[in-house]
């Protein structure tokens, strides 16, 4: 195997079975002697924080609560406009 780098979502994996990456099947036995690096995703770069986490933080930080409410309002306005544009550019049949 070459030194290609792969990203695997381990949140849904168990420690047994087979991982399928494109056309490659990798069993746990075949990677037993390999080095595995687990990189934690970075919020707002690799993933979004959960709504529950943001709302929990808003209870402790009033400025965040205000910014979050403003974000939701602007998002609804933009989403409505964006959705209208998607509908206009839909399939012609």
N, C-alpha and C positions, 0 to 999 in steps of 0.2 A: 504494500500500500504506500502511496506517495505521501507527502507532507501537506496535503490540502487541509484547510481548516473548515470544520463543520460546526454549525450551531444546532443544538438539539434542545427542545423545550422539555425540561425534566419534570415540570410540574404535574404532568399526567403519566409519568413513567413509573413502572415498578422495577425491582432489581432482578427480574427474570424476564425471559422472552427474547424477542428479536426486535431490533430497531431497523426500520427501512429508510434508507436515504437514497432517493431517486432509484437507481437500479441496483444499489448495493444492499445486501442484507448483512448485518453485523450481529453476531450473537455475543452475549456477555462473556462466554468462554474465550472468544477471539480477541477481546479487548482487556482481558484480565491483567496482562502484563504491560499495558499501555498507560501512558499518562493522560489523565482527563482533567481539563481545566474548566471549572464552572464559573462563568462570568455572570454576575448579577446584573439584570437589566437596569438601565438608568431611566428614572421617571422623566417624562416629556421628551426623551430622546428615543428610547426603545419601546416604551409603553406609556400609557396614560395611567395615572393613579385611579383607584376605584372611587366611585361617587361617594360611597360610604366613608372612605378615608377623608376625602375633601370636606364632606359635611361635618364629620367629627372634629376636624381641625378648625372649621368655621366657628364651632361653639367656643373655642378657646381664643380665637383671633378675630375680633370684630372687623378689622380692615379686610381680612381675607373673605369674610362673609359678604361684605359689600362688593368686593371685586368679583366674587363668584356670582352674585345676583346680577351684576352688570354683564358679566360674560354670558350668562344664560339668556338674558334679554337680547343682547346683540346677536347671539347664536340663533335664536328663534327668528329674528328679522332676516339675517343672512340666509338661513336655511330655507325660509319661505321663498326668497328671491332665487336662490340657487335651484331649488326644486322646480320652480316655474321655468327656468332656463333649460333644465333637463327635459322637462315635458315638451318644450318647444322644439328641442333637437332630437326628439325621439325617432323611432323607426318610421319610415314614410309609408307603411302599409297598414 
